[in-house]
Amino acid sequence: MARKKRSSKQPAPNWQIFLVIVVSVLMIAGLVWSNQFYTIDKEKPSNTTSSNSGKGLTLTLYSSPNCSCCHNYVEYLENKGYSINFIRSDNYLDYFKDVPQELYSCHIAFGEGYFTVGHIPEEILAKMFSEKPQLDGISLPGMPSGSPGMGGFKTSTFTIYGIANGQSSVYATI
């Protein structure tokens, strides 16, 4: 008895189509949902300014061409009133020359005579730009969950380091 040859153009079984649709919907919902929950401690650091404190400030941000979260951080800053020159560069690490390696993140920005590394909450940027400390810049190392542009939930205190002459110390916690 000859077997019927299965055509390669047969439609997928209904359960496979259903599974693809469910997985797609869940992935999209997860992405949308995770970007809705940036949270910050209710107690703000002293000497912060309003949520639109970035008005009139321009930052130039360098990131890897392969990083997908930096665009979210740029949007966050623009929504806070900053003007951002966003540059993706294969050589973006060259801009980290004054940053200790343990304080690296996925991007670095320059403006107002300072550098900023990582997904730093705007309240801390406002604090630095208003206080004008004797620093070269500040860093929130890594890519912590719940930080601006990263999505997810904030699960611990963010420690932002001040950097001067290649040396670091705690600048703020939030």
Residue frames relative to the residue before (quaternion, step in Angstrom):
aa qw qx qy qz dx dy dz
M 1.0000 0.0000 0.0000 0.0000 0.00 0.00 0.00
A 0.3453 -0.7524 0.5315 0.1793 3.53 -0.76 1.04
R 0.3802 -0.7059 0.5498 0.2345 3.54 -1.02 0.86
K 0.4771 -0.6343 0.5152 0.3235 3.49 -1.17 0.60
K 0.3903 -0.7051 0.5410 0.2404 3.53 -0.92 0.94
R 0.3809 -0.7315 0.5235 0.2140 3.54 -0.84 1.02
S 0.3959 -0.7219 0.5202 0.2269 3.55 -0.79 1.00
S 0.4586 -0.6878 0.4892 0.2780 3.58 -0.98 0.82
K 0.6654 0.5008 -0.3056 0.4617 3.60 1.23 -0.17
Q 0.3819 0.7126 -0.5058 0.3008 3.57 1.20 0.30
P 0.5070 -0.6503 0.4617 0.3272 3.57 -1.01 0.75
A 0.5784 -0.5722 0.4513 0.3667 3.54 -1.23 0.56
P 0.5770 -0.5731 0.4378 0.3834 3.56 -1.11 0.58
N 0.6575 -0.5521 0.3508 0.3740 3.55 -1.15 0.68
W 0.6500 0.5278 -0.3387 0.4291 3.62 0.92 -0.76
Q 0.6318 0.5192 -0.3431 0.4621 3.61 1.07 -0.63
I 0.6355 0.5126 -0.3246 0.4776 3.58 0.98 -0.80
F 0.6476 0.5208 -0.3095 0.4621 3.56 0.93 -0.92
L 0.6566 0.5190 -0.3064 0.4534 3.58 0.93 -0.91
V 0.6480 0.5116 -0.3148 0.4683 3.60 0.92 -0.85
I 0.6562 0.5053 -0.3104 0.4666 3.59 0.93 -0.86
V 0.6658 0.5026 -0.3081 0.4574 3.60 0.87 -0.94
V 0.6677 0.4927 -0.3068 0.4662 3.60 0.85 -0.92
S 0.6483 0.5204 -0.3196 0.4547 3.61 0.94 -0.83
V 0.6611 0.4991 -0.3030 0.4712 3.58 0.90 -0.93
L 0.6646 0.5031 -0.3078 0.4587 3.60 0.91 -0.87
M 0.6415 0.5160 -0.3272 0.4638 3.60 0.97 -0.77
I 0.6700 0.4849 -0.3005 0.4751 3.59 0.86 -0.91
A 0.6540 0.5044 -0.3143 0.4680 3.59 0.91 -0.87
G 0.6473 0.5257 -0.3180 0.4511 3.58 0.97 -0.79
L 0.6541 0.5010 -0.3147 0.4713 3.58 0.95 -0.81
V 0.6609 0.4891 -0.3067 0.4794 3.58 0.89 -0.90
W 0.6790 0.5066 -0.2929 0.4433 3.57 0.82 -0.99
S 0.6831 0.5034 -0.3091 0.4294 3.63 0.84 -0.92
N 0.6829 0.4715 -0.3008 0.4699 3.61 1.04 -0.58
Q 0.5970 0.5776 -0.3639 0.4214 3.60 1.23 -0.10
F 0.7584 0.4546 -0.1915 0.4261 3.58 1.13 -0.49
Y 0.2090 0.7258 -0.6163 0.2229 3.56 0.78 0.93
T 0.0049 -0.8070 0.5899 -0.0285 3.55 -0.64 1.08
I 0.1332 -0.7741 0.6154 0.0655 3.52 -1.19 0.52
D 0.5969 -0.5609 0.4173 0.3937 3.57 -1.08 0.60
K 0.5351 -0.6462 0.4402 0.3198 3.56 -1.02 0.78
E 0.6623 0.4631 -0.3148 0.4978 3.59 1.08 -0.58
K 0.2036 -0.7989 0.5577 0.0964 3.57 -0.45 1.22
P 0.5607 -0.5825 0.4453 0.3847 3.57 -1.13 0.48
S 0.5942 -0.5810 0.4109 0.3749 3.56 -1.16 0.51
N 0.8256 0.2686 -0.2044 0.4522 3.53 -1.35 0.42
T 0.3968 0.6807 -0.5249 0.3220 3.59 0.98 0.71
T 0.3479 -0.7248 0.5565 0.2095 3.53 -1.26 0.39
S 0.7634 -0.3894 0.2553 0.4477 3.56 -1.29 -0.06
S 0.6654 -0.5249 0.3584 0.3914 3.54 -1.31 0.29
N 0.6959 0.4020 -0.2812 0.5245 3.60 1.21 -0.20
S 0.2402 0.8247 -0.4855 0.1625 3.56 1.14 0.60
G 0.6037 0.5862 -0.3567 0.4057 3.59 1.18 -0.31
K 0.3926 0.7374 -0.4806 0.2667 3.60 1.22 -0.14
G 0.8252 0.2142 -0.1831 0.4895 3.52 -0.85 1.02
L 0.6410 0.5073 -0.3420 0.4635 3.62 1.18 -0.20
T 0.1599 -0.7748 0.6071 0.0745 3.53 -1.00 0.89
L 0.0811 -0.7731 0.6286 0.0238 3.53 -0.94 0.96
T 0.2266 -0.7210 0.6337 0.1650 3.54 -1.19 0.63
L 0.1099 -0.8206 0.5609 -0.0017 3.55 -0.57 1.22
Y 0.1493 -0.7817 0.6037 0.0476 3.56 -0.86 1.08
S 0.0840 0.7934 -0.5990 0.0681 3.56 -0.90 0.91
S 0.6408 -0.4899 0.4248 0.4110 3.49 -1.38 0.17
P 0.5248 -0.6250 0.4649 0.3434 3.61 -1.05 0.64
N 0.6894 0.4969 -0.2712 0.4520 3.60 1.21 -0.45
C 0.5562 0.6283 -0.3934 0.3758 3.60 1.22 -0.16
S 0.2523 -0.7983 0.5318 0.1275 3.58 -0.81 1.01
C 0.6550 0.5383 -0.3290 0.4159 3.63 1.13 -0.37
C 0.5552 0.6408 -0.3974 0.3509 3.61 1.10 -0.55
H 0.6042 0.5559 -0.3563 0.4460 3.58 1.05 -0.71
N 0.6397 0.5193 -0.3233 0.4653 3.61 1.02 -0.77
Y 0.6473 0.5087 -0.3173 0.4707 3.59 1.02 -0.76
V 0.6149 0.5364 -0.3389 0.4683 3.58 1.03 -0.77
E 0.6547 0.5025 -0.3122 0.4706 3.61 0.91 -0.88
Y 0.6130 0.5502 -0.3353 0.4572 3.58 1.02 -0.83
L 0.7000 0.4620 -0.2778 0.4684 3.60 0.82 -0.99
E 0.6368 0.5190 -0.3368 0.4601 3.58 0.98 -0.76
N 0.6422 0.5140 -0.3179 0.4714 3.59 1.05 -0.71
K 0.6705 0.4624 -0.2843 0.5057 3.59 1.24 -0.41
G 0.6653 -0.5537 0.2890 0.4089 3.61 1.26 0.18
Y 0.5215 0.6268 -0.4249 0.3932 3.60 1.23 0.06
S 0.2974 -0.6815 0.6305 0.2230 3.52 -1.28 0.50
I 0.1085 -0.8303 0.5467 0.0049 3.58 -0.67 1.12
N 0.1909 -0.7005 0.6758 0.1269 3.52 -1.05 0.92
F 0.1176 -0.8264 0.5506 0.0100 3.57 -0.29 1.31
I 0.0078 0.8129 -0.5784 0.0675 3.57 -0.52 1.23
R 0.1688 -0.7535 0.6294 0.0872 3.54 -0.76 1.11
S 0.0672 0.8151 -0.5653 0.1078 3.55 -0.74 1.07
D 0.4902 -0.6386 0.5048 0.3116 3.57 -1.03 0.77
N 0.7199 0.4244 -0.2279 0.4997 3.59 1.19 -0.56
Y 0.2538 0.8181 -0.4937 0.1501 3.61 1.17 0.39
L 0.6080 0.5690 -0.3625 0.4186 3.62 1.07 -0.58
D 0.5311 0.6257 -0.4107 0.3972 3.61 1.18 -0.37
Y 0.6526 0.5321 -0.3092 0.4420 3.60 1.14 -0.57
F 0.6081 0.5753 -0.3396 0.4289 3.62 1.28 -0.18
K 0.3059 0.8185 -0.4636 0.1468 3.62 1.23 0.13
D 0.7335 0.3923 -0.2393 0.5007 3.64 1.08 -0.56
V 0.6056 0.5607 -0.3373 0.4528 3.58 1.31 0.12
P 0.4370 -0.6688 0.5211 0.3004 3.62 -0.82 0.91
Q 0.5925 -0.6359 0.3668 0.3317 3.58 -0.88 0.95
E 0.6498 0.5242 -0.3323 0.4388 3.62 1.01 -0.67
L 0.6850 0.4523 -0.2798 0.4979 3.61 1.27 -0.15
Y 0.3725 0.7419 -0.4792 0.2851 3.60 1.25 0.28
S 0.0527 -0.7349 0.6733 0.0614 3.50 -1.39 0.37
C 0.7287 -0.4570 0.3005 0.4122 3.57 -1.25 -0.26
H 0.8046 0.1052 -0.0781 0.5791 3.62 1.21 -0.17
I 0.1691 -0.7427 0.6367 0.1200 3.53 -1.37 0.29
A 0.1249 -0.7831 0.6067 0.0562 3.55 -1.04 0.80
F 0.1881 -0.7677 0.6045 0.0992 3.55 -1.22 0.59
G 0.3200 0.7343 -0.5655 0.1965 3.54 -1.07 0.78
E 0.8418 0.1649 -0.1334 0.4964 3.55 -1.18 0.62
G 0.6935 -0.4939 0.2751 0.4466 3.59 1.12 0.66
Y 0.6817 0.4393 -0.2726 0.5177 3.60 1.29 0.12
F 0.2544 -0.6871 0.6308 0.2556 3.51 -1.38 0.12
T 0.1358 -0.7531 0.6359 0.0998 3.54 -1.26 0.51
V 0.1553 -0.7965 0.5825 0.0456 3.56 -0.87 1.00
G 0.8343 0.2416 -0.1783 0.4624 3.55 -0.88 0.96
H 0.6985 -0.4932 0.3713 0.3620 3.50 -1.46 -0.06
I 0.0546 0.8444 -0.5261 0.0848 3.56 0.72 1.12
P 0.4680 -0.6652 0.4959 0.3041 3.61 -0.85 0.89
E 0.6019 -0.6113 0.3875 0.3374 3.55 -1.03 0.85
E 0.5821 0.5907 -0.3824 0.4074 3.61 1.05 -0.64
I 0.6708 0.4784 -0.2923 0.4855 3.58 1.05 -0.75
L 0.6032 0.5283 -0.3610 0.4761 3.60 1.05 -0.66
A 0.6529 0.5209 -0.3113 0.4533 3.58 0.90 -0.94
K 0.6201 0.5447 -0.3254 0.4614 3.58 1.03 -0.85
M 0.6892 0.4762 -0.2871 0.4645 3.59 0.83 -0.97
F 0.6997 0.4743 -0.2903 0.4485 3.59 0.81 -0.95
S 0.6855 0.4594 -0.3019 0.4774 3.62 1.08 -0.55
E 0.7097 0.4516 -0.2658 0.4709 3.62 0.98 -0.80
K 0.1491 -0.8286 0.5164 0.1564 3.58 1.17 -0.66
P 0.0455 0.8378 -0.5409 0.0583 3.59 0.66 1.11
Q 0.5613 -0.5881 0.4665 0.3486 3.56 -1.30 0.34
L 0.3755 0.6958 -0.5030 0.3492 3.55 0.50 1.29
D 0.4634 -0.6168 0.5438 0.3303 3.51 -1.34 0.26
G 0.7758 -0.2284 0.1674 0.5639 3.57 1.12 -0.67
I 0.3644 -0.7034 0.5645 0.2320 3.52 -1.37 -0.13
S 0.1262 -0.8026 0.5812 0.0450 3.56 -1.22 0.52
L 0.1237 -0.6877 0.7071 0.1084 3.50 -1.25 0.73
P 0.2761 -0.8243 0.4679 0.1596 3.60 -0.01 1.29
G 0.7911 0.3015 -0.2429 0.4735 3.52 -1.26 0.53
M 0.4633 -0.6327 0.5377 0.3097 3.52 -1.24 -0.57
P 0.0411 -0.8714 0.4876 0.0337 3.59 0.62 1.11
S 0.5459 -0.6126 0.4740 0.3193 3.53 -1.07 0.84
G 0.7915 0.2965 -0.2346 0.4802 3.54 -1.00 0.86
S 0.5428 0.5827 -0.4253 0.4301 3.59 1.23 -0.04
P 0.6753 -0.5079 0.3251 0.4245 3.61 -1.13 0.53
G 0.8124 0.2433 -0.2079 0.4874 3.54 -0.85 1.02
M 0.6752 0.5117 -0.2976 0.4400 3.59 1.20 -0.34
G 0.3513 -0.7257 0.5244 0.2738 3.59 1.05 -0.51
G 0.6378 0.5204 -0.3976 0.4054 3.52 -1.29 -0.02
F 0.5671 -0.5904 0.4616 0.3418 3.53 -1.33 -0.22
K 0.4512 -0.6360 0.5522 0.2950 3.53 -1.15 0.66
T 0.1038 -0.8400 0.5325 0.0115 3.57 -0.51 1.19
S 0.7955 0.1183 -0.0791 0.5890 3.60 1.22 -0.19
T 0.6617 -0.4867 0.3874 0.4186 3.53 -1.32 0.14
F 0.3313 -0.7049 0.5877 0.2188 3.55 -1.05 0.80
T 0.1524 -0.7597 0.6262 0.0868 3.57 -0.93 0.94
I 0.1368 -0.7786 0.6113 0.0382 3.54 -0.67 1.19
Y 0.2401 -0.7937 0.5503 0.0980 3.55 -0.77 1.10
G 0.3106 -0.6964 0.6149 0.2012 3.52 -1.15 0.75
I 0.1401 -0.7936 0.5898 0.0515 3.56 -1.00 0.83
A 0.0843 0.7641 -0.6334 0.0890 3.55 -0.91 1.03
N 0.8491 -0.0348 -0.0216 0.5267 3.55 -0.77 1.07
G 0.7146 -0.4729 0.2390 0.4568 3.58 0.99 0.88
Q 0.6283 0.5028 -0.3386 0.4875 3.60 1.27 -0.01
S 0.1975 -0.8014 0.5561 0.0975 3.58 -1.00 0.77
S 0.0230 0.7452 -0.6664 -0.0017 3.50 -1.35 0.50
V 0.6193 -0.5379 0.3991 0.4098 3.58 -1.20 0.37
Y 0.2180 -0.7729 0.5875 0.0997 3.55 -0.87 1.06
A 0.7868 -0.1326 0.1336 0.5878 3.58 0.93 -0.91
T 0.1430 -0.7294 0.6540 0.1408 3.51 -1.33 0.35
I 0.0034 0.7965 -0.6029 0.0443 3.52 -1.07 0.76
